[in-house]
Amino acid sequence: MSAKHKARKRFGQNFLTDQKIIDQIIATITPKHDDNILEIGPGQGAMTLPLLERVDELNVIEIDRDLIEILESYNKPNLVIHQGDALNFDLAQFNPPIRVVGNLPYNISSPILFHLLNNRDKVIDMTFMLQKEVVERMSASHGSKIYGRLSVMMQAFFEVELIFIVPPESFEPAPKVDSAIVYLVPLKTCKVGNIKIFEQVVKVSFAHRRKTLRNCLKSLLTQEQTQIDLSQRAEMLDIDAFITLAKDYEKQH
C-alpha cells in the first residue's frame, strides 16, 4: 500500500477521519445487502469500507489514480472501481435505479448535483456530504436571504433534507468551513414541463437579486403575460410560482 496520501487541492480533497461521523452517515444511508449503491469520490475509503461490509457490490467513481491504488490495495472482491470524472459518467451503465452517496468535492458540487438532476429518473435517493452553506441554500425556503437558484432547482425536483452538521475537525486536512449531510429523494410527481425553459427562467430571475422580476424577466415575460406579480423580487416566490412563470414563458413561443 502506498504511503499516506496527500490531499490534492485541485481535486478539492478533504478526507473524513471521524469514526462517529462515518457511523452516523452509514446509519443515514441504511444500506441493504442488495442495494445498488454508487459512491462518488470514495477518497481513501472512509465510507467505502463500512459500505462494503453491508452490500453485495459497490460501484465507486474516483478521479485520482493514487487513491485508486489505495482502494485496490484493500482487495475487496465486491468493490468495483471506475476511474474518471463523475460529471462524464453515464449513469445507465450502473444498472439503475441506483442509490448515490458521496463526500462531494466542494469545488464541483453544483455541477454534479445538476448532472444528477438530469438523470434523476435513474436515482432512488442520494446522501451527500457538502459544504454546510450549500446544503442550507439547497433547503432554504422562499423569503429567506439565502433562497436562490440552487434552492429552486433542487426543490422543484427533489425532497431536500439537511440531516446533520459535520465540523471541520472531522476531516484531514480540516476545511475552513462546516459541512453537512443532505438527503435527496426525487419527487414522485414533478410539475416542471420543460427543464431547459424552467432553468432559464429561474437563472434570469435570480441574476440580479436586488431587482424586481419585472426588470429581471423583461426579455422573457411582461406582466400582461402572467398572473404572477412581477413587482416582487425572485426570493419571494415559491417553487410553484416559478413553475407557473416557466409555463407562461413557454406559451409565448
PyMOL commands that set and color helices and strands:
alter all, ss='L'
color gray80, all
select helices_A, chain A and resi 9-11+19-29+48-52+65-73+86-88+91-94+106-117+120-122+132-139+149-155+168-170+195-205+213-216+223-225+234-236+239-251
alter helices_A, ss='H'
color red, helices_A
select strands_A, chain A and resi 15-16+37-40+58-62+79-83+98-103+123-131+158-166+171-172+179-186
alter strands_A, ss='S'
color yellow, strands_A
deselect
rebuild
show_as cartoon
